[in-house]
Amino acid sequence: MDVVSKEANKLSAKRIALQNSFKEYNETNGFSYKDWVSPPAGHFYEGYKNELDQINSQMAPPLEYQS
């Protein structure tokens, strides 16, 4: 397995673990649309969104257009 595949597997595993923590949080605390849209500082949703954005940007970096 090459380095790129190993990194992709690590990121996929990290993303799945993050999604499982999201599911567990909502099962325990219920889902709040208000907190999801505008999470208070330090809220679980804020950390979840930030970490998910980091993982997604590593898995699929933004396209750069050349002219």
N, C-alpha and C positions, 0 to 999 in steps of 0.2 A: 504494500500500500504506500503510495507516495505521500509526501508532506502535505500537499493540498487536501487530499482525501482525509488524512488524519485530522487536520484542522477543521474541515467541514463536519466530520463526525463529532468532534468535541463541541462545536457550536450547536449542532443539532441536539446533542444530549443536554447541553446547557439550556437550550430553548424549551425542550420538553420538561425539564425540571422546573423551569420558571412557570410554564403553563400549569403544571401540577400544583405549584404553590398558589397560583391564582385561583384555581378551582377549589382548593382546600380553604383558602381565605374566604371565598364567597359562600361556601357551604357552612362555615362557622359563623360568619358575620352578616351574611346577606349581601346582595348587590345594591349599591347606591349609585344611581345614575348621576346624581348631583356631584358626588365625590369623584366619580369616574371622569366627568367632563372637566371639573375644576377641583382637583385634589388639594386639600390643605397641605401646607409644608410638612414634610416628613411622613405623609400618609403612605400606606402600602401601595396604593394605585400610582402614586408619583414615582416611587422606586421601581415598580413593575414596568411602567411605560418607558422610563429612562433606560433600564437594562434591556428591555426588548428592542428599543431603538438601536442600542449599541450592537446587539447581536445581529439584527437585520442589516445594519449598514456594513458589517463585516462579511455577512453571507452574500449580500448583493450590493456592492458599492454603487453609488450614484453614477449614472452615465456621464461621460465627459465628451462633448461634441467638439469636433475639430473642423475648422473652416478652411 
